[in-house]
Amino acid sequence: MIVAPIPPDEEARLQALNQLNLLNSDPDPALDRLTRLAAKVFGVENALISLVAADFQFFKSCYGFTGKRTARDVSFCGHTIIEDDLLVMEDARVDPRFHDNPSVIGPPYIRFCAGKALKTLSGYRIGSLCVFDPHPRKLDEAGIHMLVDVATLVQKELHAREFAIRASLSQARASEEIIHQESLFRSTFDQAAVGLAHRSLDGDWLRVNARFANLLGYNVTSLLAVPLDELLDVEAAARMAARRERLINGGEVERSEEQILHRDGHKVWVEFTYSLFRGDTGQPWFLVLVAQDISARKAAEARLQELQASLQAEVTARTQQLSSANVQLARALGELRVIQDQTLIKKRRLSDTLDTALEAFVGATPEGTILEWNQQASEIFGWTRDEALGSNFADLIIMPEHRDEVRAAVRAYVEFADLPQLFERGEMHARHKDGHPVEVEKTVSPIWDNGRYLFNIFLHDISARKHAEAQLRESQEQLQTIMDNVPVLIGYIESTLRCRYMNATYEDWFGRDPQLIMDLPIPDVVSPEEWQLIEGLIRSALAGKKCAGDIHLDSGDKPRDVRLSMVPDVAPDGHVRGCYALGVDLTDRKRLEETLRREAMEDPLTGLPNRRAILQLIEQACERQARHPQALAVFFLDLDGFKAVNDRFGHDAGDEVLTTFGRRLQACVRKTDAVARLAGDEFTILLEDLQNPQIDATRVAQKIVQAMQQPFDLGEHQITLSTSIGIALHQPGEPVNAEELLSAADAAMYEVKQTTKNGYRFAPAVGGSTEEGKTA
């Protein structure tokens, strides 16, 4: 027997396994269903999901096998986790690694075994999905694929649990986890030019950027608490769910425009782009949402400024409250020295107050012995009251590099009544029980009590505030990056028509540095033709009206079709300070629309109008009869014996015959007439303005029959084909139905096909008879 080697990343692998909290846990129905599925799919007696710990192999889920764990050195899974591909043994008795393994020579008498390593999100191989049987057998390629598929399902289940564990980490590790998550998805968020969010496959938020949150009036934390479906109406939520399903099922990028509820109650139009992030093996991990509200970008800047001002005001107010509380506490301590007979009662009241205070309170002697320690101090620093009382203040919550400085400051005050910097109100880094620093705002108040000094120390945790300030700075930097990289022209024009801002898109479009046009009047930096296009929009915006228009620009590196939106910048007193200019390049979209319109109406082989196009042309011609009462005719043609061409010479030769036939038909009619290909060898002709409809249509039909006498050149071969033609006439005032006209001509053509071929026939008019013509 050969013992499996230890993987080079063993320490990190074991740490990843332990973090999943799966060892020795209760049975798991979800994993049990998967092992049962694996056993049924492969028709084996046993299937299990095993986890490889340091010294043993733990069976997390078993089917047909009752064991719980085995030693690692005799485990099959120990070999599986070092394999890049599947571990497959058709008969373990002849495998030098396992021929004398206890599980081979004894129960459960393993002969056939196949396993696939299971990985964490970080790629560590923690165990395997394994199927085994007491009978030798082979595993074909289809079986290998099925085992990989089932292992992928198990791995996705473990990944889901890993996501859940990460989400439930304590607040003490929240900052570290955020940094870890940022490192995983940094590339996505750094490249985002607009609002960006990650959502789980179940629709829950995983992460949003500040741009996305501000778009809806939230900050990141508050938006994560609000499900996106609550911000959408029922129809929009259903459409979004359908798009999510299409993406999960292999669909491409989805886009839509939806109205989403803003936090203040009004609805905002948002353009969403949906995509799916998949793992290395193609499994879907999470959804990526990109949101863009072009008209509100400058408003977002204003909201960030308001947020900063609000935060500064809150800090100022909080500082004032703490100052007031400190003054009141100092006054209360002075009164305690005067009325010592009430000391016990007031100490109890003070203790009750401090236990409910939002600040940590620590009372200490000059030597640093802690006499008081409230609940908030326990929550901030991690030490319980019993652990703190009697301990040294400096050793407990002062960072090691500052302890000597603190002790010296206390001695200076006690011995010389000196007030060093320690006693000034300010910020510092205190020490948590686990050793990490905690940012606090401190207030130290010495008091005289029974012939000695005591020190009352108030510490307010400002970590959240500092984090919020850092997030605000990061949001401002991200917004500036977005403005510099968004593929939209963004500018600001003062009421004096002077340009105050243009983003980098201006240089991309026009090849000019936007800094060169700053403070210049717009009419001086654009051509007269461009000014004529945009002047009306700018004047309307400066009059206080939000407006938009589509314009065509010929300057710059290429012609562009642009949607230009102008948003007035209205001051609080109501006057218009200027306007924001937002330009979106519609060139590619318009080209795509034209291409799609052309493809929908054109036969790809011959370039002629297709069935949809000729039906529209027939209906339009019938409508023109109301103004010009002249008859029209619809021809229905096909090639006699065309199938034999495909069968004998191939479809390329058949395509050449159809293309040549289309050109011959065009040569037989006027430029004002229409020739179309319906399908296969079926063609249609529309003749308008017929003075003598029967005679004119007959002349064209004979001309076509005559033209078919010329052979078709197929390279080394020449063939001669004929055509059968059905003709339907439409007189002014008759009911308009393009499909019926086409069907009548088709029926007449069919009669020719069944009788003479190589000729034409008129469809019967109402109460009339059929006329036939034939050319030898």
N, C-alpha and C positions, 0 to 999 in steps of 0.2 A: 504493500500500500504506500502511496506517495502522498505526503501531507502538502496541502496547497501553500504556496509562498504568501508571505504577508505583503499586501499592496504598499507601494511607496508612500501613499497619502493616508496611511492607516490612522494616524492620530486625528487628522481633520475629518476622516470618514466616520470614526467612532463618535466624534463630537456632533457631527450632523445627524447620526442615528439617534443619539441620546436626546437631541433637541426635539425630535418628533414624538417622544413620549409614547412609543409603541410597544416597548419591551414589557412583558408581564402585564399588559393591559387586558381589559375584558374582551370577550369575543366581539367581533365586528361583523354585523350582518351584511354590510356592503361588500367587504372583502370575501366573506363566505360565499356570496352569490357568484363572485368572479372565479373562485377556485372550483365551485360546482360546475360553472360554465366550461372551464378549461377541461375538466374531467369528461364532461359529456361530449364536448367537441372532438376530443381525441379518442374517446372510447376506452379510456384507461381506468384502472381501479382507484388511482390515487392522484391527488393534486394538492399542492400546498404553496403558501406564500411564507418564505422563511427570511429571517433577519439575522445577519452575522454580527454578533457582538465580539468583545475582546477574546473571551475564552469559550463561548458556546454559540450554538445555532438555535435561535428561538423560532418556533413555528407559530406565526401570527394567525394563520388561517389554514385549516386542513379539511380535505374531503377524502373520506375512505381511510384515514390514518389517524390514530388516536394519540400519538406522541405529543409532547409539549416542547422538548428541547433535546439537543444532543451536544456532545463535545465538539468544538470547532475542528479539532485535528482529524476527526473522522467524517466531517460533513462533506456532502457533495457541493453545497452552495458556496463553500470556501473556494472551490475551483471555478464555479460559475462567475463570481464577481471579478475575477482577474481576466476573463475572456472578453474580447471585443465583440465577438459574435455569439451565436447560440452554443451552449454546451450540449452535444447530442451523443448518447451512448446507445448503440443498438443492442449490445449485450455486455453488461458490466463484467462478466466473468472473464472476458478476454482483454479487458482494459487494464494495463499494468498499474494504473492509479487506483483502481477500485476492486480488483479481482479478489482480494482478501479482506475487504472492508466488512465490518460487523453487519452492516445492513444488506450486504450481498450474500454472505455465507450463512446469515441468520435472518430472522424476521426483520423487515417484511420481504426479504428475498428479492431484492431489486435486480432486475435484468435490464429492461429498457428505462432510460431516463433522458429527459430533455429539459433544459432550463434557460431562462433569459434573465440577465442582471437587471435589477431595478435601481434607478438613479434618483437622487434628490434634484431639486431645481438647480443646485449648484454643481451637479454632475458627479456627486459622490455615489459610489455603488454600495448600497447598504444591505442588499439581499437579492432574492431572486423569486420569480414564478417558476415552479417546477412541476412537471407531470411525470409519473413513473408507474411501472407495471411489473409484475413478477414473470412476464413472458417477453422474450426478445421480439423486437419488431423494427421496421424501418420507418423513417420519417421522410416523406417526399417533399418537393419544393412547396407544394400547396400547404402541407402541414407546417412547414417552417414559417410561412407567411401568417398562418392562423395563430401560431404560438406568439409571434411578434405582436400581432394585433391584440391578443388578450393581455399580453404583458404591458402593452401601451395603455390599455384600460386600467390595469392595476396601478401603473405609474401615475396616470392622471388622478386616480383616487388619492394616492399618497401626496401628490402635488397639492391637491385641494386641501388636504389636512395641513400641509406645510404652510400654505397661505393662511389658513385659519390660525395656526399657532403663532405665526409672525404678527398677525393682526391683534392677538391677545397678549402680547408682551407687556410687562409692567411699565409704568411711566418712567421708572428709573432707567430703562433701556430704550425709551422712545427715541431719544436723540440719536443714539447709535444706529437704531433700525432705520430711521429716516435717512441718515447718511448712506447706509447700505442700499436702501431702495433708490436713492438718488443716483448712486453709482451704476445701478442696473439699467435705469431708464434715462440717464443723462443725455445720451445722443438724441433721443426722441424729443425731449423737452428743449434742449439747446437749439435744435433746428426749427422749432415751431415758430411760424410767423404770425400765428393767430392764437385764439383760445384753444387749449388742448386739455383733454381729459382721458384717463384710462378707466374702463369699466370691466367688471368681471363678466363672465359668460352668463351669470344669473341676473345681470343688470345692476349690481351694486357698484358704488364708486370705489375705485382703488386709489386714484390720485387725480387732482385737478390743478391746473396752474392758476396763478392770480388773475390772469387775463380772462380766463373762462369764468371765474367766480365774480369778478367785477362786472362782467358783461350782464350778469343777472342780479347785481346789487348785493352780493354776498361776499364775505371773505372765504378763504379756503376752508377753514374749520367749520363754519356754519353751513356751507354748501354741502360738505360731506355728510351732514346729518339730514339732508333733505333728498329723498329719492327723486331722480329725474322725472319719473312718470307723474309725480305730483305737480310738476310744473307744466305739463302738457295736457291738452284736452284728450278725450278718450280716443278720437280718431288718430290724432298725431302719435299717441303712445302705441296704438296698434300698428301704425305704419313703421314706427321705429323698431318694434319687436319683430315685425316681418323682415325688415332689413337685417337685423341681427341674425335671424335664422338663416337667411340666404348667405351671409358671410360665413357662418359656421359650416354651412353645407358646401362651401367651396366657391362662393360668389366672389366677384371682383369688388373694387371700391364702390361704395354707394354714396350718393349725394342727394340732399333734399333741402327744401326751405320750409321751415316750420315757425309757427308763432309760439313763443315760450313765455311763461309767466315771470315777470320781474318781481323782485321782492316787495316793491312798493305797490303792486297791484296791477300795473299796466303791462301790456303784452309787447314783446320785442320780437321783430322779425330776425331770425338767425339762419344763416346758411350752414348746414351741417355737412361734413364729409366723414364717412364711416369707413374704417378699415379694421382688419383683424391681424393681431400679432400672433404668430405661430412659433412653436419651439423648433429645435433642431430636427425632430422626427416628423414635423408637420402638424403636431397636435395644436389646437387653438389654445392660447393662453388668456388673452384679454382683448377687449375692443378698444380702439383708439378713435376718439371723437375730436374733430377739429371744428371750431365754431368761429364765425366771422360776422361782425356787425360793423360794416364800414362807416355808417353814419355816426357811430357813437365812439370813435376812437379818441377824439379829443375830450369827449365827456369822461372817458375812462381816466385820463390824466387829471381832470378836475376832481374826480372821485378819490383818486390816490392822494391828492393834495389835501382834500377835506379829511381823509382818514388820518394823515400825518398830523394835521392841526388838531383833530379830535384826540389823538393819542397824546400829543404834547399837553393839551388842556387837561386831560385826565391825569397825567403825571404831575402837573402843577398842582391840581386840586388835591391829589393824594398826598403830595409833599406838604401842602398846607395843613391837611387833616392830621398828618403825623406830627407836624410841629405843634399844632394845637394840643394833640393828645399828650405830647411830651411835657408841655407846659403844665397841663392839668395834673399829670402824674407827679411832676416835681412839687406842685402845690400840695397835693395829697400827702406826699412823703414828709413835707415840712410840717403839716398838721399832725402827722403821726408822732413826731418828736415832742409836740406840745401836749397832746392828750394821750399819754402812754397807757392810761387806765382803760382805753378803748382799743388798744393795739390788736388784741386777739380777734375781736369782731371785725375790725376793718381789714385785717390781714386776710380773714376768710373771704370777705366781700371782694377784696382785691384779687385773691386767688381765683375766685369764680369768674371774675371779669377777664383775667388774663387767660384762663383756660378757653374762653370763647373768642379771644381776640384773633385777628387775622395775622398779627405779627408774632414772631417767636419772642418769648421773654425769658431771660436768663438772669438770675441773681447770683452774685459771686462775692467772695471775700477778696481782700487784697492779695492773698496768696493764690487765688484762682480757684478755691474750692467752691463748687456749685451748690447753692442753697435752694434755688428755685428753678423750676423747669416746667413750662406749660405745655399743653397738648400740641400747640402749633409748632413748638420747637421740636417735638418728637416727629411730627409730620415732615418738617423741612430737613432735619439732619439725620433721621433714622434711629436715634437712640431713644429708648423708652425713658420715662421719668425715673424709674428705679435704677436703670443703668447710669443715668446722668448724675443724680444726686450724690454728692461726695467725691465725684471725679474732678479732675483739674480742667478748668475752662479752656486754657490754652491748648492742652494736649487733646481735648475732645473735639473742638470745632475750629481751631485756628490752623491754617496750613503750616506745615513744618518750617518752611523758610521764613515765616513771620512771627514765630512764637517768642523768640528772644526780644524782638522789637516790642511786642505787646507787654511782656513782663517788665521791661525797662520803663515803659510809659506809665504803668501802674505804680511802680516804685517812685518815679519822679513826682507823681501827684501826691502820694501819701507822705513822702518825706519833705518835699519842697513846695507843695501846693502849686506845682507847675502844671499847665494844661497843654500837653503835647498834642500832636495831630490825632492821636487815638480818640480823643474826646470831641473832635469835630464831627458834625453830621456828614456822612459821606457813604461811598460805596466800597465794597471789599469782596474778596473771594474767601468764603468760609469753607469748612471741610465737612463733607458728608461722612456717615459711618463707613461706607464702602470705599472712601478715599477720594471720590471725585469732587471737584470744586463746585460750590453753589454761590451764584452771584446774589449778594444781599445788600440792602441799604441799612446802615447801622446808626443807632443813637445810644451813646453811653452817658449815664447820669450817675455821678458819685453822690451818695447820701451819708449823713452822719447818724449812726445808730448805736446807742449805748456805748459811747466812748470809742468807736472805731468807724472807719469808712466801709461802706458796702457799695457795690457797683450794680446798678440796674442796666441791663443791656437789652435793647429792643432791636430785633433783626427782622427785616421784611424781605421775603424772597422776591427778587425782581428778575428771576430767570425768564419767566414768561414774557415780561415786558421787553427784556433785552432780545429775546427770540423774535417777538413781534416787530421790534425796530429793525432787526436784521432782515426779516422777511420783507418789510416795507422797502428797505434799500434794494434788496434783490428784485422785488417786483418792479421798482422804478428802472433798474438796469435792464431787466427783461423787456419792459415796455419800450425802452429806447432801442434795444436790439431789434425788436419786432418792427418798429417804425423804420429802422434803417434797412430792413431786409424784406419787408412785405412787398409782394409783386403788385402793388397798387400805388398809383400816384397820389401823394398826400401833400397838401400845401395849405398855407394860410395867407390871406390877403387882407390888409387893413382897409378901413373905410376910405382911406386916401388913394386906394388902388395900388399901394406899394406892397411888394412881395416880402413877407417876413419869414417864410419857411417853405422849403421844398425837400422832400426826402430823396434818397439815392435813386429811386425809380425815375426821377426826372432826367438824371444823367444817362440812364439806360435807354430811355426813349428818344431823347433829343441830342445826346452826345455832348451836352454842355454841363459844366460844373455848376451845381445849384448855388454855390457860394458866390458866384459871379453876378447873380441876379438879385441878391439880397438888397433890400431897401430901394430897389428900382421900381418905377411904375410898370405895371403889367403891359400896358400898350406899347412900352418901349422895348420889351424883351420878347415879344411875339410878333409874327408877321401880320400885316393888315388883314390877310385872309383869316388867320387864326383868331385875331381879335374880333372880327365880325361874327365868328362862330360862337365865341364864349361870352361876348359882352352882355348879351341879354340875360344869361344865367347869373353872371356876377352882379349885375344891377339889381336883379330880383332878390338875390340873397342879401345884398346890402340894404334892401328895403324891408328886410325881416321875413322873407318868404323862403322856405326850403324848396328847392327845385332840382330837377335833373333832366338831362337830355342826351341823346346819342349824337356824336359828331364824328366826322372823318378827318384825320390829320395826315398830311402828306409829308411833313417835315420829319427829321430824325433819320434813324437807320432804315426804316421801312414804313409804308403806309399803315395806319392803324384805325380801326373802328373802336371808339371809346365811349363808355357810359360815364358822363361827367355829372357828379352830384355836388351841389353847393348848399352848405348848411350855415345859416347865420349864427354869428357869435354875439349873443344878446347879453348885455351887462345887467346887473341887478336892478338898475334904475330904468331899464327898458330900452336904452339906446343901443344901436348895433355898432359894435367895435370893429367888426370885420366879418370874414366868412372863411369857412374851411372848404377846401377843394379836394374832392375824392374822385379819382379817375380809375376805372377798371377797363383793361384791354379786352374787348369783345371780338377781336379779329379772328382768332382760332375758332371761337364758337360760331360766328357767322359763316365761316368757310365750311365748318362741319354741317351746319344746317343746310347750306346750299348743296353740298355733296349728298346728303341724305335725301333731299328733295329730288335731286336728279336721279339717284339710284332707284328711288321708289317709282319713278315714272318712265324708266328707260330699260330696254332689253339689253342685257350685258353683252350678248353675242353680236348682234347686228347694229346696235346703237339706235335702233328705231324705237318709237314709243311702244310701251307694253300695253297689256290689256286694260289696266287701270287708266292709263293716259288716254287711250282711244275712246273709252267710255265717256270720259270727261269731255273730249273733243266733240263726240257725237251730241251730247247734251247741250254743249255750248252752241253747236251749229243749229240745233233745233230751236234754241232760244233766239238766234239771229234771224230765223225765218219770220218771227213776229214783226221784225223791222223791214226785212227784205224778203217778201214772199216768193221764194224760188225753191224748187224741189231739190232734194239731196238724195244720194244713193250710198248704201253701205255694201261693200263687196266682202265676201268670205271665201278665201282661197286655201287650197292645200296642194301639195305636190303629189302627183300620181306615181306610185312605185318608190317613194322615198325610203321606206324601210329597207328595201333591197340594197340601197346605196350604203347604209350603215352596216348591214350584214356582210356585204362583200368587200367594201373598201375601208371600213372603220369609221368611227365617230368624227375624227379630224376631217376626213373627206366630206362627211355629212354636214359638218359645220361650214365648210367652204361652199357647199351647194346652197345652204340656207342664206349665207351672206350674199352670194351672187344673185340669188332669187330676189332678195330684198332690193338690191341695186337696180335690177331689171324693172321691178314694179315702180320704183321711183322715177325711172326714165320714161315710163308709160303714162304718167299723170302730170298734172300741172304742179308748179311749186306751191300753189295755194292749197293743194289737196294733201291729205295725210295718208301715210303708209305705216302700218304697225305690225308687229309680230306678237301673236297671242301666246303660243306655246308650240314646241315641236316644229312641224312644218305648216302650221296654220298661220295665215296672214290676213290682215284686214285693210281695206282701202275706204277712205271717206271722200266722196265727191260732193262739192257744194255748188250752188248757183247754176243749176242745170236748166237751160231754156226748154229743151225737149228731153225730158229725163230718160225716156225709153231709148231714144236714138243715141243720146250722148253716152249713156251707160253702156249700150251695145258696142259703140265705137271703141270705148276704152277696153272692154272685155276682149274684143277681137284683136286689139293691138297687143294685149297681154298674151293671148293664145299664140299669136304670130311670133312674139318675141321668144317664146319657149322653144321654137324650132332650132334656135342656135344651141349647139352642144355646150355642156359644162366641161371645162378643162380641169382635170384632176392630175396634172403632171404627166405620168406615163399613160394615162387613160383619158378617154373622152366619152361622156354619156349624154344621152338626150332624154329629157323628162318632159311630161306635159303637166298641166294644172287643171283642176276642176274649180269652177267659180259659181258661187251663189250670190244673187243680187237682190237687195231689199230697197225699195223706194219709199221715201217719206215725203208727203205733200204738206204744204203749209196748212196749219189749222188742225192737223191730226194730233192725237195724244202723243206726248213726248215720253218715250221709254227706250233708252239706249240698249238695255239688255234684250228687250223684245225684238228690236231691229236686228241686233247681232244674231239672235236665235233664229229669226226668219231667214236671214241670209245663209246661216249654217245649214238649216233644213234644206234650202234649195240646192246648196252645194252637195249635200249628201245624196240628193236625188240624182244629180249629174254623176256622182261617184259610182252609184249603183247601176247606172244605165250605160251612158256613152263614154264618160270621162273626157278629158281633153276638150272641154267646152264650158258653156255657161248656162245658167237658168235663172229666171226672175222668180222671186217669191211671189205668191198670189196676193194681190191687193184684196181689200174687203169686197167680197162679191165678185172677184175677178178670177182669171185662170192663169196657169203657169205658161211662160214662154221659154222655149229652149233654143239654144244655138250651139252649133258644133263646128269645129274646124278640123279638117282631115289632117 
